[in-house]
Amino acid sequence: MMQASFAMVGGFFAVVAFFSTFEWRRLLGAAVLLTNWPYTILVIKPINHRLMNTRPDAATAETRLMIGRWRGSMHFCRVVAKSPRSPRRA
């Protein structure tokens, strides 16, 4: 939840910065910050809970499929959503 709090605070200040400068990139930054955490909470968190509550000896093919989905497409979506916020290197 700490990550969500930081995203909300950062998004708030990005919106404030947008209204003080009216530069569209600030609003884009706020949108990127604010759209990442609902995806994490609504999509990834339930799967994390199911995986963490599964005992290792009770793992099934469905459990392996969930791990594959988490490592593949779900985590990839978060990485892509974070990439516009990454610092640019010269």
Helices and strands as residue ranges (DSSP letters): H 2-21, H 24-39, I 40-44, H 45-52, G 56-58, H 61-69, I 70-74, H 75-82, G 83-85
